[in-house]
C-alpha cells in the first residue's frame, strides 16, 4: 500500500484507535427526498464538524457542502436504480475516478448485492473500482446491501464481507447481527456498521456499543443521527462511544443533557422573538 492510499485511509479510520464515525447522507441517490434530509445543506451543516468523514454523492457534495470544509469525503459512485424501479441491485458506476479526484475524495463507496439477480454486475463494478482506486491511491468502501429476501445473519453477511475483501475493498460496511464477531473475524479488512432504519436514541447507541464490542471499526450512520430530534447531540453521543469509550448509559445521559440544554435555548430564542 503506497503513501497516498495510507494517507487517505487514515482520514477515514483514525490511526490513534482504528475507529471512525462516518456520517451517511447519500440516501437520496435511490430514495429521493428523505425525511429530514429534504434540504441536504441544512441537515449537513450543523453536523459536519462532528463527523470523521461524510458519505454522499457528487451532486449533494457540490450543492450542499462548503468547499472550505476539512471533513474527508467518502464519495458514493454507484447508482442507476431507484426505490420504484425494477431492482435496486441493478447498479453501475455512475461517477468516474477522474471526477472523484477533482472532488478531492478520500474514499470511494459502492454497493454490492451478493445473492441478488445482479450479483455479478455489482461485483464486477467493485473489481473495476478497486483497480482504478489502486491506480490513483484512493481506497474503496464496499457496502454490502441486503435485498428484501436476504437474511441479515452472520452467515450471509460474513459471505458478503469476505467476498468484498477478496475483490480488494479496503473497508467494508455491513449490518450488525448476532455472532457479528464471526463476520469481523472472517473479513481481513476493517468492518464498519450501518445504522439502518431510525431507532430510539438509546437503541441506536446500544447498537453502536455492541458493534464495537464485537469488533467493528466504527459506524456509518445517517437516519439515526439526522432524524433524531437533536441530531448534534446524537452525533456527539455516538462519538463518545466510538472515540471516548463511553458506556451506553454515559452516552445517553450526555445526549439527554445536551437535548435539554438545546431545547431551553430554543425556548429562550422563541420568547425573545415573540417579545420583539
C-alpha positions in Angstrom: 0.0 0.0 0.0 1.6 3.3 -1.1 1.7 6.6 0.8 -1.3 8.1 -0.8 -3.5 5.2 -0.1 -2.3 5.0 3.6 -2.8 8.8 4.0 -6.4 8.7 2.7 -7.3 5.6 4.8 -6.0 7.4 7.9 -8.5 10.1 7.3 -11.4 7.6 7.3 -10.3 5.3 10.1 -8.4 7.2 12.7 -4.9 5.7 13.3 -5.0 6.5 17.0 -7.7 4.0 17.9 -8.6 2.5 14.4 -12.2 3.7 14.7 -14.4 6.0 12.8 -17.7 8.0 12.8 -18.9 8.3 9.2 -22.0 10.4 8.5 -24.1 8.9 5.7 -26.2 11.4 3.7 -26.3 9.5 0.4 -29.8 8.1 0.8 -31.3 10.4 -1.9 -29.5 8.6 -4.7 -32.2 5.9 -4.7 -34.8 7.2 -2.2 -35.2 10.8 -3.4 -36.1 13.4 -0.7 -35.9 11.6 2.6 -37.5 12.8 5.8 -35.2 15.4 7.5 -32.8 15.2 4.5 -35.1 17.1 2.2 -32.7 20.0 2.3 -29.2 18.4 2.5 -27.4 21.7 3.2 -29.5 22.4 6.3 -29.1 18.8 7.5 -25.3 18.5 6.9 -24.2 22.0 8.1 -24.6 21.6 11.9 -23.2 18.0 11.8 -20.2 18.4 9.5 -17.5 19.2 12.2 -18.5 16.3 14.3 -18.1 13.6 11.6 -14.8 11.9 10.9 -16.0 11.6 7.3 -19.0 12.3 5.1 -20.6 9.8 2.7 -22.5 11.4 -0.1 -23.0 11.7 -3.9 -21.2 14.2 -6.1 -24.4 16.2 -6.6 -25.0 16.8 -2.9 -21.3 17.5 -2.3 -21.3 20.2 -4.9 -24.6 21.8 -3.8 -24.7 21.3 -0.1 -21.2 21.2 1.4 -19.0 24.2 1.8 -15.7 23.8 -0.1 -13.8 25.2 2.9 -14.7 22.0 4.9 -11.9 19.8 6.0 -14.1 16.8 6.7 -12.9 13.9 4.4 -15.3 12.8 1.7 -16.4 9.3 1.1 -17.9 9.6 -2.4 -20.8 7.4 -3.4 -20.0 6.4 -7.0 -22.6 3.6 -7.7 -26.3 4.1 -8.6 -28.7 3.8 -11.5 -31.7 2.4 -9.8 -34.5 3.9 -7.7 -36.9 2.6 -5.0 -39.7 2.4 -7.6 -37.5 0.7 -10.2 -37.2 -2.9 -11.3 -34.5 -3.9 -8.9 -32.3 -1.9 -6.6 -29.4 -4.2 -7.2 -29.2 -3.2 -10.9 -26.4 -0.6 -10.2 -23.5 0.6 -12.2 -20.6 3.0 -11.6 -22.1 6.5 -12.2 -19.1 8.7 -11.2 -15.7 8.4 -12.8 -12.4 8.2 -11.0 -11.4 11.5 -12.6 -14.4 13.2 -11.1 -13.6 11.7 -7.7 -10.1 13.1 -7.9 -11.4 16.6 -8.9 -13.7 16.5 -5.9 -10.8 15.5 -3.6 -12.5 12.3 -2.4 -10.6 10.4 0.3 -12.6 7.2 -0.4 -14.9 5.7 -3.0 -18.1 3.9 -2.0 -20.1 1.4 -3.9 -22.8 -1.2 -3.1 -22.6 -4.9 -3.8 -25.6 -7.2 -3.8 -24.4 -10.7 -3.1 -27.1 -13.3 -3.9 -29.2 -10.9 -5.9 -30.3 -11.0 -9.5 -27.5 -8.6 -10.4 -24.8 -10.0 -8.1 -22.3 -10.5 -11.0 -22.7 -6.9 -12.2 -22.2 -5.3 -8.8 -19.2 -7.5 -8.0 -17.7 -6.6 -11.4 -18.4 -2.9 -10.5 -16.4 -3.4 -7.3 -13.5 -5.1 -9.0 -13.3 -2.3 -11.6 -13.5 0.4 -9.0 -10.7 -1.2 -6.9 -8.5 -1.4 -10.0 -9.0 2.4 -10.6 -8.6 3.2 -6.9 -5.3 1.3 -6.7 -4.1 3.2 -9.7 -4.6 6.6 -8.1 -4.2 5.7 -4.4 -7.8 6.0 -3.4 -9.4 3.4 -1.1 -12.7 1.7 -1.8 -15.6 1.2 0.7 -17.8 -1.8 -0.3 -21.3 -1.5 1.1 -23.0 -5.0 1.5 -26.5 -4.0 0.5 -29.2 -6.5 1.5 -32.3 -7.2 -0.6 -35.7 -7.8 0.8 -35.4 -11.6 0.7 -31.9 -11.8 2.2 -31.4 -12.7 5.8 -29.2 -10.3 7.8 -27.4 -13.2 9.6 -23.8 -13.8 10.2 -23.6 -16.5 7.6 -24.8 -14.2 4.8 -23.1 -11.0 5.9 -19.9 -13.0 6.5 -20.0 -14.3 3.0 -20.7 -10.8 1.5 -18.0 -9.1 3.6 -15.4 -11.7 2.7 -16.1 -11.6 -1.0 -15.8 -7.8 -0.9 -12.4 -8.1 0.8 -11.3 -10.8 -1.6 -12.1 -8.5 -4.5 -9.9 -5.8 -3.0 -12.2 -3.5 -0.9 -10.2 -1.6 1.7 -13.1 -1.1 4.1 -16.5 -2.9 4.2 -19.8 -1.6 5.5 -22.4 -4.0 6.7 -25.1 -4.7 9.3 -24.7 -5.7 12.9 -26.2 -9.1 13.7 -25.9 -12.0 16.2 -22.5 -13.6 16.1 -21.1 -10.5 14.4 -17.7 -11.2 15.8 -17.6 -14.1 13.3 -18.2 -11.7 10.4 -15.3 -9.5 11.5 -13.0 -12.5 12.1 -13.7 -13.7 8.5 -13.0 -10.3 6.9 -9.3 -9.2 6.6 -10.1 -5.5 6.2 -11.9 -3.1 8.7 -15.7 -3.5 9.0 -18.0 -0.7 9.9 -21.7 -1.0 10.6 -24.7 0.7 9.0 -27.1 2.4 11.3 -30.1 1.3 9.3 -33.7 2.5 9.9 -34.3 5.1 12.6 -34.2 3.6 16.1 -34.9 5.2 19.5 -31.8 7.1 20.5 -30.8 4.8 23.3 -31.2 1.8 21.0 -29.0 3.4 18.4 -26.3 4.0 21.0 -26.7 0.4 22.1 -26.2 -0.7 18.5 -23.0 1.4 18.3 -21.7 0.0 21.6 -22.5 -3.7 20.7 -20.9 -3.4 17.2 -17.6 -2.0 18.6 -17.6 -4.7 21.3 -18.0 -7.3 18.6 -15.0 -5.9 16.6 -16.4 -3.3 14.3 -14.1 -0.4 13.4 -16.8 2.2 13.7 -20.2 3.3 12.3 -21.6 4.8 9.2 -24.8 6.3 10.5 -27.4 8.5 8.8 -31.0 8.3 9.8 -30.2 7.5 13.4 -28.4 10.8 13.6 -30.1 13.4 11.4 -33.7 12.0 12.0 -33.1 12.5 15.7 -34.9 15.4 17.3 -31.5 16.6 18.4 -29.0 15.5 15.7 -26.0 17.3 17.0 -26.5 15.9 20.5 -26.9 12.4 18.9 -23.7 12.5 16.8 -21.8 13.7 19.9 -23.1 10.8 21.9 -22.2 8.3 19.1 -18.7 9.9 19.0 -18.4 9.5 22.8 -18.9 5.7 22.5 -16.6 5.3 19.4 -13.8 7.6 20.4 -14.0 8.0 24.2 -15.2 4.5 25.2 -18.4 5.8 26.9 -20.9 3.2 28.0 -24.4 3.4 26.6 -25.7 4.9 29.8 -23.0 7.6 29.8 -23.6 8.4 26.2 -27.3 8.5 26.6 -27.0 10.7 29.7 -24.8 13.1 27.7 -27.4 13.1 24.8 -30.3 13.8 27.2 -28.4 16.6 29.0 -27.4 18.3 25.7 -31.0 17.9 24.4 -32.5 19.6 27.5 -30.0 22.4 27.1 -30.7 22.8 23.4 -34.5 22.9 24.0 -34.0 25.6 26.7 -32.0 27.7 24.3 -34.7 27.3 21.6 -37.5 28.3 24.0 -35.4 31.4 25.1 -34.9 32.3 21.4 -38.6 31.9 20.7 -39.6 34.1 23.7 -37.2 36.8 22.5 -38.8 36.7 19.1 -42.3 37.0 20.5 -41.4 39.9 22.7 -39.8 41.8 19.8 
